[in-house]
Amino acid sequence: MTERAATDKLSHASVEYLGVSAHPGRHCSVCEHFIKDEPPRCESVQSPIAAKGWCDRFEFANAAQRSGMRG
């Protein structure tokens, strides 16, 4: 996936963005859409984005993380 233009990104409200995740082990820094940069940002959600944040577009960046959450 490629990063959208800032004007095409989704608002925090539309994706239920939280600055601090309420979902253990699920936060922006392990999401496939997270761009580790300074400042950090997201491919599809408007900045600012916190590494420990979360939104309803969250998807693990790799299968190992996903399988580690099964229980």
ABEGO torsion letter per residue (X at the ends): XBBBBAAABBBAAAAGBBABBABBGBBAAABAABBBBOBBBBAABBOBBBAABBBAABBBABAAAAAAABX
